[in-house]
């Protein structure tokens, strides 16, 4: 060993001396000798030739020679931290690059009593200094010495510090270290380690010893060993074959980068692998029938057999009843198999009719290659990699037969925990179906996860899924029963166009997700988001939903959901009056997607959400007691909102976005904030805004991560003012406002101009003056009660009816409400009503009437044409 200065043994450890079949004496622990006994070191397999029992103390101070070191003689010295269950118990010492070795050597040098205790003479220790053999960048030529001093290590018992020191030097020394000595001088350690090993083994100055990586106990209670056994291996590391496998992997859809990376890693380290065993079930090895093909190596091309299985098994699992072609097992000779599987194979001499042979060959050619293999992620490192290798070996000259897709998945958790019968966290397939129904279970399984990480079946999710499916079915029934109430004619409103585009978009996205085996994503786009699109359409369509679009939605929803929930989808399909099964229906055609309209709709919903948050903050501020004032019991909600829309960004924000877009294009992605900050800081027009520049830039970065480089655009693809104006009724309703105005920021205060920019409108709230009047329904037992209504300046009958419908749930349709005023506002409310004539002495308030209020005297009047009438403090309302 290069740089070896001594050899370590533990003074109190028990060792033995054994005689090998080559006549050499080995000193090791008995455990190591037991492993060697099964690796061909001794005359009899499984037995070591014991010559002597001894302890480490017996061999301390022994003079030794070591290969490759520059020293003629080195000595066996004591190290107290050697483990009995690791290695041979005899450890080489290279103190130049091993912190443990250097620490132990320093202990002996510093502590004379320690040397005396174990009988170590000064000349065995003191003259020996670390020998520089490796130059490690940033550390030096004596890396162990450097970290010993850096971490202030005091002795070989400083376990934590030594661990940190080793972590620092070992990896860096292996990957970056350069040899300073010997025939490999100037080469990296990682490149020559195997070469040095080979050199030592070839010169018989070393041998290969193996043991289990950690303690493994057999069922009989014995500690397991590593044994050299007669065995058949497949040489997966063979250069040409490995190159074929790597090429085949390039054409495999692995669905996840992590899976591809695992395959590449496995293909690079996998070499010889034992492919046979002597026990269990399996196929006999054709050339040595005392062996069986082990299970991971077997069945790597059985999918090729699937293509013609029906010819041989007659449609049964065992084939016990024969087949209609009268093919016998003995007729399936290697030549017949070659003819079926290989294009260029000659027609065999066989008793199987030529037509049958050709039919089998045609069947194989039709179905192969294998488009998809699904399996557990734990098989990537063995069985699935063997599958690639064996396909390359079988069809070395026909790449068209190599695998096309491998989908690996994790295991299944139940309620975020591993399934365990002993802990009661266990659910069988039958129990899941009985508990959640087939479709409820399948929906929850699809929602459990798509990645190679373990999926998580959560029972509460399954329960919620059943309710969602039930609600969908009931909604379909209700819609079909009331189809005549839906809007007809042209489906050309803004919300019609958005809903139609979202339907088409979800068809495209869901198809792509199914093709990529992303079932959670398919469920998201094909069910949850599709349902959300329907809900939004229903909420925004103040003039009602369009019949054709709703029927198309139900059809599309059933089709997109059918792979996951086939029973629910079939039921809905039948409710639509379809005569054939949904399984025979084609995937829905995706029409045109107007992305501009979709973006405008997303903008509208984001804006409504932002406005609601702003309203909540506004109310919180109102209810906050001012300094020195009494607490506010309940702040009055605002009745009016003004939405401010910006045509352009403020100049400094435009400069930030333009610069960030330029940086994104130059770097093919946005550089880190340090680069962005320095670039923006150099712009003179931003000097006085620097405190606000980086927060704005960070917000732009976060937006870019969500929607892409268009986050830096200075204008939108649609008119904000038009979108908000079109949906004034919806926005006023969701914010519970009476009036909503839309204005450009040209005339807005400076503060609003700064807070408002394209894509981010701003809203201000205020409370308009009003007078409260009593609205009485004079019809006995009608279910309509007296309400106190706010009347604001400029109100009309329809606004008042809408306000009444909000407070009185019994009013289903505001259009059915009529308001009546007293002819005599003073005496009218005091008169006893006439039986059967509830409207006697009242005058109908015309729909075109305009309400006026005098806030000072709390007076309400109506303007009809040019005439003004007082209405007093009470009015009547009737519901037709």
C-alpha positions in Angstrom: 0.0 0.0 0.0 1.4 3.4 -1.0 2.2 5.5 2.1 1.8 2.7 4.6 3.8 3.4 7.8 2.5 0.6 10.1 -0.2 -2.0 10.7 -2.9 -1.8 13.3 -4.2 -4.6 15.6 -6.4 -4.4 18.7 -4.5 -5.6 21.7 -7.5 -7.3 23.4 -9.0 -8.8 20.3 -8.9 -12.5 19.7 -7.1 -13.6 16.5 -6.3 -17.0 14.9 -3.6 -18.2 12.6 -4.7 -20.3 9.7 -2.8 -22.2 7.0 -4.1 -21.7 3.4 -4.0 -24.3 0.7 -1.1 -22.3 -0.8 1.0 -22.8 2.4 0.6 -19.2 3.6 -0.3 -18.3 7.2 -3.1 -15.8 7.7 -3.7 -13.8 10.8 -7.3 -12.7 11.2 -10.4 -12.9 13.4 -12.2 -16.2 13.4 -15.2 -14.5 11.8 -13.1 -13.4 8.8 -11.5 -16.9 8.6 -15.0 -18.4 8.5 -15.9 -16.2 5.5 -12.6 -17.2 3.8 -13.4 -20.9 4.3 -16.3 -20.5 1.8 -14.2 -18.5 -0.7 -11.6 -21.1 -1.7 -8.7 -20.1 0.7 -8.4 -23.5 2.4 -8.2 -27.2 1.3 -11.7 -28.1 2.4 -14.7 -25.9 1.5 -16.3 -24.5 4.6 -13.4 -25.4 6.9 -10.4 -23.3 7.9 -7.1 -25.0 8.9 -6.5 -23.6 12.4 -2.9 -23.5 13.6 -2.9 -21.1 16.6 -5.1 -18.9 18.9 -3.6 -15.6 19.9 -4.5 -12.0 20.9 -3.5 -8.8 19.3 -1.1 -8.2 22.2 0.9 -11.3 21.0 1.7 -9.7 17.7 2.2 -6.1 18.7 5.7 -4.9 17.7 6.1 -7.5 15.1 8.2 -6.3 12.2 6.5 -6.5 8.8 7.0 -5.9 5.1 4.3 -4.2 3.1 3.9 -3.9 -0.7 4.3 -0.6 -2.5 5.4 1.4 0.6 8.7 3.1 0.6 9.6 1.7 4.0 11.5 -1.6 4.3 10.1 -2.5 7.7 6.9 -1.4 9.4 5.5 -2.6 12.8 2.3 -3.9 14.2 1.0 -1.2 16.5 -2.1 -0.9 18.8 -5.4 0.7 17.7 -8.2 0.6 20.2 -11.1 1.3 17.9 -10.9 -1.7 15.5 -14.2 -3.6 15.3 -14.4 -7.3 15.6 -17.4 -7.5 13.2 -15.8 -5.6 10.3 -13.0 -6.8 8.1 -10.2 -9.1 9.2 -9.2 -7.2 12.4 -5.9 -6.3 10.9 -5.8 -2.8 9.4 -3.2 -1.0 7.2 -2.2 2.5 8.3 -1.7 5.4 5.9 -1.6 8.4 8.2 -1.0 10.9 5.4 -4.6 10.5 4.2 -6.5 8.7 6.9 -7.5 10.9 9.9 -8.1 7.8 12.1 -4.6 6.5 11.3 -2.9 9.8 11.9 -4.8 10.3 15.2 -3.9 6.8 16.5 -0.2 7.3 15.5 -0.1 10.7 17.2 -1.5 9.1 20.4 1.4 6.7 20.4 4.0 9.4 19.7 2.7 11.8 22.4 2.0 9.2 25.1 5.0 7.2 26.3 3.0 5.5 29.0 0.7 4.2 26.2 3.7 2.8 24.3 5.1 1.2 27.5 1.7 -0.4 28.3 1.7 -2.4 25.1 5.5 -3.0 24.9 6.1 -0.7 21.9 9.6 0.6 21.6 10.3 4.2 20.6 12.1 3.2 17.4 8.9 1.4 16.2 6.9 4.7 16.3 8.8 7.9 16.7 10.8 7.8 13.4 7.7 7.2 11.3 6.1 10.3 9.7 3.2 10.5 7.2 4.4 9.9 3.6 2.9 12.3 1.1 1.3 10.2 -1.7 -1.8 12.1 -2.8 -2.2 15.8 -3.6 -5.8 16.8 -2.7 -6.9 20.2 -4.2 -7.6 22.9 -1.5 -6.3 20.6 1.3 -2.7 19.7 0.3 -0.4 16.7 0.2 -1.0 15.5 3.7 -4.8 15.8 4.0 -5.2 13.8 7.2 -2.6 16.1 9.0 -4.4 19.2 7.7 -7.9 18.2 8.9 -6.4 16.8 12.2 -5.2 20.3 13.0 -8.3 22.1 11.5 -10.8 20.2 13.7 -8.4 20.3 16.7 -8.5 16.5 17.2 -6.9 15.4 20.4 -7.0 11.6 20.2 -8.4 8.6 18.4 -11.4 8.8 20.8 -12.7 12.1 19.3 -15.3 10.1 17.4 -17.5 13.1 16.2 -14.5 15.2 15.0 -12.9 12.2 13.2 -16.2 11.5 11.4 -16.3 15.2 10.2 -12.7 15.0 9.2 -13.2 11.8 7.2 -16.3 13.3 5.5 -14.2 16.2 4.3 -11.1 14.3 2.9 -12.3 10.9 1.7 -14.6 11.8 -1.1 -12.5 14.7 -2.2 -9.3 12.6 -2.0 -10.9 9.9 -4.1 -12.5 12.0 -6.8 -10.0 14.9 -7.1 -6.8 13.5 -5.5 -3.7 13.1 -7.8 -1.0 10.5 -7.1 2.4 11.8 -6.2 4.3 8.5 -6.1 4.9 5.3 -8.0 4.1 4.2 -11.5 0.7 6.0 -11.4 2.2 9.4 -10.5 0.1 12.2 -12.0 -3.1 10.2 -12.3 -6.3 10.6 -10.3 -7.0 8.2 -7.5 -10.4 7.3 -8.8 -8.8 6.2 -12.1 -6.1 4.0 -10.7 -7.7 2.4 -7.6 -8.8 -0.7 -9.5 -5.4 -0.9 -11.4 -3.5 -0.9 -8.1 -5.8 -3.6 -6.8 -5.2 -5.7 -9.9 -1.5 -5.2 -9.7 -1.4 -6.5 -6.1 -3.6 -9.5 -6.8 -1.6 -10.4 -9.9 1.7 -10.3 -8.0 0.1 -12.4 -5.2 0.8 -9.6 -2.7 -2.9 -9.4 -2.0 -6.1 -11.4 -2.5 -9.8 -10.5 -2.8 -11.7 -11.1 0.4 -15.5 -10.6 0.7 -18.0 -10.5 3.6 -21.6 -9.3 4.1 -21.9 -5.5 4.2 -23.7 -5.8 7.6 -24.7 -8.5 10.0 -27.1 -10.9 8.4 -28.6 -13.7 10.5 -30.2 -16.8 8.9 -33.5 -18.3 10.1 -31.5 -21.0 11.8 -29.8 -18.3 13.9 -26.4 -18.6 12.2 -24.4 -15.5 11.0 -24.3 -15.5 7.2 -21.1 -15.5 5.2 -20.1 -14.7 1.6 -19.4 -17.9 -0.3 -17.9 -18.6 -3.7 -20.2 -21.2 -5.2 -20.5 -22.9 -8.5 -23.0 -20.6 -10.3 -24.1 -19.6 -13.8 -23.8 -15.9 -14.4 -25.0 -13.5 -17.1 -22.2 -11.0 -17.9 -24.3 -7.9 -18.0 -21.2 -5.7 -17.9 -20.0 -6.9 -21.3 -19.1 -3.8 -23.2 -20.9 -4.3 -26.5 -24.0 -5.7 -24.7 -24.1 -2.8 -22.3 -23.8 -0.3 -25.1 -26.9 -1.9 -26.8 -28.8 -1.7 -23.5 -28.0 2.0 -23.1 -29.1 2.6 -26.7 -32.3 0.7 -26.0 -33.0 2.8 -22.9 -32.9 6.0 -25.1 -36.0 4.7 -26.9 -37.9 3.8 -23.7 -40.5 6.1 -22.3 -39.8 5.9 -18.5 -42.5 8.5 -17.7 -40.2 10.0 -14.9 -36.7 11.4 -15.1 -35.9 9.7 -11.8 -36.7 6.3 -13.3 -34.5 7.0 -16.3 -31.6 8.1 -14.0 -32.0 4.9 -12.0 -31.8 2.8 -15.1 -28.7 4.6 -16.3 -27.0 4.2 -13.0 -27.9 0.5 -12.9 -26.7 -0.1 -16.4 -23.4 1.6 -15.6 -22.6 -0.5 -12.4 -24.3 -3.8 -13.2 -21.9 -6.6 -14.2 -22.0 -10.3 -13.6 -25.2 -11.5 -12.0 -26.1 -15.1 -10.9 -29.0 -16.2 -13.1 -29.6 -19.7 -11.6 -30.5 -21.5 -8.4 -31.1 -25.0 -7.2 -34.4 -24.6 -5.3 -37.9 -23.4 -5.7 -40.2 -23.1 -8.7 -38.9 -22.1 -12.1 -37.7 -23.1 -15.5 -34.8 -25.4 -15.8 -31.6 -24.0 -17.3 -31.6 -25.5 -20.8 -27.9 -26.4 -20.9 -27.6 -27.5 -17.3 -30.9 -28.9 -16.0 -29.8 -29.3 -12.4 -30.2 -25.6 -12.2 -33.4 -23.4 -12.3 -33.5 -19.9 -13.7 -33.8 -17.6 -10.7 -37.0 -15.5 -10.7 -35.6 -12.1 -11.4 -33.7 -13.4 -14.5 -36.7 -15.4 -15.6 -39.8 -13.9 -17.4 -37.9 -11.0 -19.0 -39.4 -11.7 -22.4 -42.5 -13.6 -21.5 -44.6 -10.8 -23.0 -43.4 -12.1 -26.4 -45.1 -15.4 -25.5 -48.3 -13.6 -24.6 -48.7 -12.7 -28.3 -49.3 -16.3 -29.3 -50.4 -17.9 -26.0 -54.0 -18.3 -27.3 -52.7 -20.6 -30.1 -51.2 -22.9 -27.5 -53.3 -22.7 -24.4 -56.7 -22.7 -26.1 -58.0 -19.8 -24.0 -57.4 -21.4 -20.6 -54.7 -20.7 -18.0 -53.2 -24.2 -18.0 -54.0 -25.3 -21.5 -55.1 -28.7 -20.2 -57.8 -29.0 -22.8 -55.5 -28.5 -25.7 -56.1 -26.0 -28.5 -58.0 -25.9 -31.8 -54.8 -26.0 -33.8 -53.8 -29.4 -32.2 -50.3 -28.0 -31.4 -48.5 -30.2 -28.9 -45.7 -28.9 -26.6 -43.1 -31.1 -28.3 -43.9 -29.5 -31.6 -42.7 -26.1 -30.3 -39.0 -26.7 -31.2 -36.3 -24.0 -31.0 -36.6 -23.7 -34.8 -40.3 -23.0 -34.6 -39.8 -20.3 -31.9 -37.0 -18.8 -34.1 -39.4 -18.6 -37.1 -42.1 -16.9 -35.0 -39.8 -14.3 -33.3 -37.2 -13.5 -35.9 -38.0 -11.9 -39.3 -35.2 -13.5 -41.1 -35.5 -17.0 -39.7 -36.2 -19.8 -42.3 -39.4 -21.7 -42.3 -38.8 -24.8 -40.0 -39.4 -28.4 -40.8 -42.4 -28.9 -38.6 -45.6 -30.9 -38.4 -47.4 -27.7 -37.5 -49.3 -26.5 -40.7 -47.6 -23.7 -42.5 -50.7 -21.5 -42.2 -50.7 -21.8 -38.4 -47.0 -21.0 -38.3 -47.5 -17.9 -40.4 -50.5 -16.9 -38.3 -48.5 -17.1 -35.1 -45.6 -15.1 -36.7 -48.1 -12.5 -38.0 -49.7 -12.2 -34.5 -46.2 -11.7 -32.9 -45.3 -9.0 -35.5 -48.6 -7.2 -35.0 -48.3 -7.0 -31.2 -44.6 -6.5 -30.6 -42.7 -4.5 -29.5 -43.8 -4.2 -25.9 -45.4 -0.8 -25.6 -45.6 -0.8 -21.8 -44.4 -2.7 -18.8 -45.7 -1.7 -15.4 -43.8 -2.8 -12.3 -42.5 -1.7 -8.9 -39.6 0.7 -8.6 -37.6 -1.8 -6.5 -37.2 -3.9 -9.7 -35.4 -1.2 -11.7 -32.1 -2.3 -10.3 -32.6 -5.9 -11.3 -35.5 -7.5 -13.2 -36.5 -4.4 -15.3 -32.8 -3.8 -16.3 -32.5 -7.5 -17.2 -35.6 -7.1 -19.3 -33.8 -4.4 -21.4 -30.6 -6.5 -21.6 -32.4 -9.7 -22.7 -34.5 -7.9 -25.3 -31.2 -6.5 -26.8 -29.7 -10.0 -26.7 -32.7 -11.7 -28.3 -33.3 -9.1 -31.0 -29.8 -7.7 -31.4 -30.4 -7.1 -35.1 -33.9 -5.8 -34.8 -34.2 -2.7 -32.7 -37.9 -2.4 -33.5 -38.5 -5.2 -31.0 -36.9 -3.4 -28.1 -39.1 -2.2 -25.2 -40.9 1.1 -25.8 -42.3 2.0 -22.3 -41.6 1.0 -18.7 -43.7 2.6 -15.9 -42.3 2.1 -12.4 -44.4 2.9 -9.3 -43.9 2.9 -5.6 -45.7 1.0 -2.9 -49.1 1.9 -1.4 -49.5 3.6 1.9 -52.8 3.5 3.8 -53.7 6.8 5.5 -50.1 8.0 5.3 -48.7 4.9 7.0 -47.3 1.5 5.9 -49.9 -1.2 5.7 -49.6 -3.6 8.7 -52.0 -6.3 9.8 -50.5 -6.3 13.3 -51.1 -2.6 13.8 -54.6 -2.8 12.2 -53.7 -0.5 9.3 -54.7 -2.9 6.5 -57.3 -3.0 3.7 -57.8 -5.7 1.2 -59.1 -5.1 -2.3 -62.4 -6.7 -1.6 -62.8 -4.7 1.6 -62.1 -1.5 -0.3 -64.6 -2.2 -2.9 -67.3 -3.1 -0.3 -66.5 0.0 1.7 -66.1 2.6 -1.0 -67.6 1.0 -4.1 -65.5 0.1 -7.1 -65.5 3.6 -8.6 -64.9 5.3 -5.2 -61.9 3.1 -4.6 -60.6 3.6 -8.2 -61.0 7.4 -7.9 -59.0 7.4 -4.6 -56.3 5.2 -6.0 -55.9 7.5 -9.0 -55.7 10.4 -6.6 -53.1 8.7 -4.5 -50.1 9.8 -6.5 -48.4 9.5 -9.9 -44.7 9.7 -9.0 -42.3 6.8 -8.1 -42.8 7.8 -4.5 -45.2 5.6 -2.5 -48.8 6.4 -3.2 -51.1 7.2 -0.3 -54.6 5.8 -0.2 -56.5 8.1 2.3 -59.9 6.8 3.4 -61.3 10.3 3.9 -60.4 11.1 0.3 -62.3 8.0 -0.8 -65.3 9.1 1.2 -65.2 12.6 -0.3 -64.8 11.0 -3.8 -68.0 9.0 -3.3 -69.9 12.2 -2.4 -68.5 14.0 -5.4 -69.6 11.3 -7.8 -73.0 11.1 -6.2 -73.4 14.9 -6.4 -72.4 14.8 -10.1 -75.0 12.1 -10.9 -77.8 13.9 -9.0 -76.9 17.2 -10.8 -77.1 15.4 -14.2 -80.5 14.1 -13.3 -81.7 17.6 -12.3 -80.3 19.3 -15.4 -81.8 16.7 -17.7 -85.2 17.1 -16.0 -85.1 20.9 -16.3 -83.4 21.1 -19.7 -86.2 23.3 -21.1 -85.3 26.1 -18.6 -81.7 26.4 -20.0 -80.9 29.1 -22.5 -80.9 28.2 -26.2 -79.9 30.0 -29.4 -76.4 31.1 -30.1 -73.8 30.2 -27.5 -71.7 33.4 -28.1 -71.5 35.2 -24.8 -68.1 35.7 -23.2 -68.8 33.0 -20.6 -70.1 30.6 -23.3 -66.9 31.0 -25.3 -64.7 30.6 -22.1 -66.6 27.5 -21.0 -66.4 25.9 -24.5 -62.6 26.7 -24.7 -62.0 25.2 -21.2 -63.9 22.0 -22.2 -61.6 21.6 -25.2 -58.5 22.5 -23.2 -59.4 19.9 -20.5 -59.9 17.3 -23.2 -56.4 17.9 -24.6 -54.7 18.0 -21.2 -56.5 14.9 -19.9 -55.6 12.9 -23.0 -52.0 13.9 -22.6 -52.1 12.9 -18.9 -53.6 9.5 -19.7 -51.0 8.9 -22.4 -48.2 9.7 -19.9 -49.8 7.4 -17.2 -50.4 10.3 -14.9 -53.7 9.3 -13.5 -53.7 11.8 -10.6 -53.1 14.5 -13.1 -55.8 13.1 -15.4 -58.2 13.1 -12.5 -57.3 16.7 -11.8 -57.8 18.0 -15.3 -60.5 15.6 -16.4 -62.7 15.8 -13.3 -61.8 18.3 -10.6 -60.9 21.2 -12.9 -63.6 20.3 -15.3 -66.2 20.4 -12.5 -64.7 23.7 -11.4 -65.1 25.1 -14.9 -68.7 24.1 -14.8 -69.2 25.7 -11.4 -67.6 29.0 -12.6 -69.8 29.0 -15.8 -72.9 28.5 -13.7 -71.8 31.3 -11.3 -70.9 33.8 -14.0 -73.9 33.2 -16.3 -76.4 35.6 -14.9 -78.5 35.1 -18.1 -78.5 31.4 -17.6 -76.4 28.5 -18.9 -76.6 27.4 -22.5 -78.4 24.0 -23.0 -76.0 22.7 -25.8 -72.9 23.5 -23.8 -74.2 21.8 -20.6 -75.2 18.6 -22.5 -71.8 18.6 -24.2 -70.1 19.1 -20.7 -72.0 16.0 -19.3 -70.9 13.9 -22.3 -67.3 15.1 -22.1 -67.2 14.6 -18.3 -68.5 11.0 -18.6 -65.9 10.2 -21.3 -63.0 11.7 -19.5 -63.9 10.0 -16.2 -64.7 6.6 -17.8 -61.1 5.1 -17.5 -61.1 5.8 -13.8 -64.8 5.5 -12.8 -66.3 3.3 -15.5 -69.6 2.5 -13.6 -70.5 6.1 -12.9 -69.6 7.1 -16.4 -71.7 4.3 -17.9 -74.7 5.3 -15.7 -74.4 9.0 -16.8 -74.0 7.9 -20.4 -77.3 6.0 -20.1 -79.0 9.0 -18.5 -78.1 10.9 -21.6 -80.1 8.4 -23.6 -77.2 6.8 -25.4 -78.0 3.4 -26.8 -74.5 1.8 -26.8 -72.0 1.4 -24.0 -69.6 4.2 -23.2 -66.7 1.8 -23.7 -67.5 1.8 -27.4 -67.5 5.6 -27.6 -64.7 7.5 -29.1 -62.5 9.9 -27.2 -64.1 13.4 -27.5 -62.9 15.7 -30.2 -61.2 18.8 -28.8 -62.4 21.9 -30.7 -60.8 25.3 -30.8 -59.3 26.7 -27.6 -59.5 30.5 -27.4 -56.6 31.0 -24.9 -57.1 34.8 -24.8 -60.7 34.2 -23.5 -59.4 31.6 -21.0 -56.7 34.0 -19.8 -59.3 36.7 -19.4 -61.5 34.4 -17.4 -58.6 33.4 -15.1 -57.9 37.1 -14.8 -61.5 37.7 -13.8 -61.5 35.0 -11.1 -58.1 36.1 -9.7 -59.3 39.7 -9.6 -62.5 38.7 -7.8 -60.4 36.8 -5.2 -58.0 39.8 -4.8 -61.0 42.1 -4.3 -62.5 39.8 -1.7 -59.2 39.8 0.2 -59.0 43.6 -0.1 -62.6 43.9 1.2 -61.7 41.7 4.2 -58.7 43.9 5.0 -60.9 47.1 4.5 -63.5 45.8 7.0 -60.8 44.8 9.5 -59.4 48.3 9.4 -62.9 49.8 9.9 -63.4 47.6 13.0 -60.1 48.5 14.4 -60.6 51.0 17.2 -58.8 54.3 16.7 -56.5 55.6 19.3 -58.5 57.1 22.2 -61.9 56.1 20.6 -64.4 53.5 21.8 -64.2 50.0 20.1 -66.4 49.6 17.0 -69.0 47.0 17.6 -69.8 46.3 14.0 -68.6 48.3 11.0 -71.0 49.0 8.3 -70.3 47.2 5.0 -69.5 49.3 2.0 -72.1 49.7 -0.6 -70.1 51.1 -3.5 -66.9 50.1 -5.2 -64.7 51.8 -7.8 -62.5 49.5 -9.9 -59.4 51.3 -11.2 -57.8 49.8 -14.3 -54.3 50.9 -15.5 -53.5 51.2 -19.2 -49.8 51.1 -18.6 -47.2 50.4 -15.9 -45.6 53.3 -14.1 -42.3 54.1 -15.9 -40.1 52.6 -13.3 -42.0 49.3 -13.3 -41.8 49.2 -17.1 -38.1 49.6 -16.9 -37.8 46.7 -14.4 -40.0 44.3 -16.6 -38.2 45.2 -19.8 -34.8 44.6 -18.2 -35.9 41.3 -16.6 -37.2 40.1 -20.0 -33.9 41.0 -21.6 -32.0 39.1 -18.9 -34.3 36.1 -19.3 -33.6 36.0 -23.1 -29.9 36.5 -22.7 -29.4 33.8 -20.1 -32.1 31.4 -21.5 -33.8 31.7 -18.1 -33.8 34.3 -15.4 -30.5 34.5 -13.5 -30.3 34.7 -9.7 -31.4 37.7 -7.8 -27.8 38.9 -7.3 -27.4 39.4 -11.1 -30.9 40.9 -11.4 -30.3 43.3 -8.5 -27.0 44.6 -9.8 -28.4 45.1 -13.4 -31.4 47.0 -12.1 -29.3 49.0 -9.7 -27.3 50.3 -12.6 -30.3 51.9 -14.3 -30.4 55.7 -13.4 -34.2 55.9 -13.8 -34.6 53.5 -10.9 -32.4 55.3 -8.4 -35.2 56.9 -6.4 -37.3 53.7 -6.4 -34.6 51.2 -5.3 -36.5 50.3 -2.1 -39.4 49.1 -4.2 -37.6 47.7 -7.2 -36.5 44.3 -5.8 -39.8 43.5 -4.1 -41.5 44.2 -7.5 -38.8 42.2 -9.3 -39.3 39.3 -6.9 -43.1 39.4 -7.5 -42.4 39.4 -11.3 -40.1 36.4 -10.9 -42.7 34.4 -8.9 -45.3 35.2 -11.6 -42.9 34.1 -14.3 -42.4 30.8 -12.6 -46.2 30.3 -12.8 -47.1 31.5 -16.3 -43.7 31.9 -18.1 -41.9 34.8 -19.8 -45.2 36.5 -20.6 -45.1 37.7 -17.0 -42.7 40.4 -18.2 -45.1 41.7 -20.9 -46.2 45.4 -20.6 -49.7 44.8 -22.0 -52.3 42.1 -21.8 -53.9 40.1 -24.6 -57.4 41.4 -23.7 -59.1 44.5 -22.4 -59.3 44.5 -18.7 -61.9 47.3 -18.7 -64.1 45.2 -21.0 -63.8 42.0 -18.9 -64.6 43.8 -15.7 -67.5 45.9 -17.2 -69.0 42.7 -18.6 -69.0 41.1 -15.2 -70.0 44.1 -13.1 -73.1 42.3 -11.8 -71.0 39.2 -10.8 -68.3 41.3 -9.0 -70.9 43.5 -7.3 -72.7 40.3 -6.1 -69.6 38.5 -4.9 -68.5 41.6 -3.0 -72.1 42.3 -1.8 -72.0 45.8 -3.2 -74.9 47.9 -4.4 -73.0 49.8 -7.1 -69.7 49.1 -8.9 -68.0 51.5 -11.3 -65.0 50.9 -13.6 -62.6 53.7 -14.2 -59.1 54.2 -15.7 -56.3 55.4 -13.4 -55.8 58.5 -15.5 -57.9 60.5 -13.1 -57.0 58.4 -10.0 -55.0 59.7 -7.0 -51.2 59.1 -7.1 -51.4 56.4 -4.4 -53.8 54.4 -6.5 -51.7 54.9 -9.6 -48.7 53.4 -7.8 -50.7 50.4 -6.5 -52.4 49.6 -9.9 -50.8 48.2 -13.0 -51.9 46.1 -16.0 -53.2 42.8 -14.9 -53.6 44.0 -11.3 -56.6 46.3 -11.0 -57.3 48.2 -7.7 -60.6 48.7 -5.9 -61.7 51.4 -3.5 -64.8 51.0 -1.2 -67.2 53.5 0.2 -70.6 53.5 1.9 -73.3 55.6 0.1 -76.0 57.4 2.1 -79.3 55.6 2.5 -82.7 55.7 4.2 -84.3 52.6 5.7 -88.0 52.0 5.0 -90.3 49.2 6.1 -91.4 46.9 3.3 -94.6 45.0 4.3 -96.3 42.1 2.5 -100.0 42.5 3.2 -101.0 38.9 2.2 -101.8 36.8 5.3 -99.9 33.4 5.6 -98.0 34.0 2.4 -94.6 33.2 3.9 -93.3 36.7 3.1 -92.3 38.8 6.0 -91.8 42.5 6.8 -88.3 43.6 5.8 -86.3 46.7 6.4 -84.9 47.9 3.1 -82.2 50.4 2.4 -83.0 52.9 -0.3 -80.2 54.8 -2.0 -80.3 57.8 -4.3 -80.8 56.7 -7.8 -82.3 53.2 -7.0 -84.9 51.7 -9.2 -87.5 49.0 -8.7 -85.3 46.2 -10.0 -82.5 47.1 -7.6 -84.9 47.3 -4.7 -86.4 43.9 -5.7 -82.9 42.3 -5.9 -82.1 43.8 -2.4 -85.4 42.3 -1.0 -84.6 38.9 -2.5 -81.2 38.9 -0.7 -82.8 39.5 2.7 -86.0 37.5 2.2 -85.1 33.9 1.0 -88.7 33.2 0.2 -88.4 35.5 -2.8 -87.1 33.3 -5.5 -87.3 35.5 -8.5 -86.9 39.3 -8.0 -88.6 39.9 -11.3 -91.9 38.7 -9.7 -91.8 41.5 -7.1 -94.1 44.6 -7.2 -93.8 47.6 -4.9 -96.7 49.8 -3.9 -96.8 53.2 -2.1 -99.5 54.8 0.0 -101.6 57.5 -1.6 -101.6 59.2 1.7 -98.2 58.8 3.4 -99.5 60.2 6.7 -102.8 58.4 7.2 -102.4 55.4 4.9 -100.2 53.4 7.2 -102.5 54.1 10.1 -105.7 52.9 8.5 -107.2 49.5 9.2 -106.7 47.4 6.0 -109.9 46.4 4.1 -110.5 42.7 4.1 -109.8 41.1 0.7 -108.5 44.5 -0.6 -104.9 44.6 0.6 -103.9 47.2 -2.1 -106.7 49.6 -1.4 -105.3 53.1 -0.9 -102.0 52.1 -2.6 -100.4 53.1 -5.9 -98.1 50.8 -7.9 -94.6 52.1 -8.1 -93.8 52.0 -11.8 -90.6 50.0 -12.9 -89.2 53.2 -14.5 -89.5 55.1 -11.2 -86.3 56.6 -9.7 -85.9 56.7 -5.9 -84.6 60.0 -4.4 -83.4 60.5 -0.8 -83.0 63.5 1.4 -80.3 62.3 3.8 -80.8 65.3 6.1 -84.4 64.7 6.9 -84.3 60.9 6.2 -87.0 61.4 3.5 -87.6 59.2 0.4 -89.4 60.2 -2.8 -89.8 58.7 -6.3 -89.5 60.5 -9.6 -91.9 59.3 -12.2 -91.5 61.2 -15.4 -91.4 64.8 -14.2 -93.6 64.2 -11.1 -92.2 63.6 -7.6 -94.1 61.6 -4.9 -93.2 61.1 -1.3 -93.4 57.5 -0.1 -93.0 57.9 3.6 -91.5 55.3 5.9 -93.5 52.3 4.7 -94.1 50.6 1.3 -95.9 47.4 0.3 -94.6 44.6 -1.8 -96.4 41.7 -3.6 -94.9 38.6 -5.1 -96.7 37.5 -8.2 
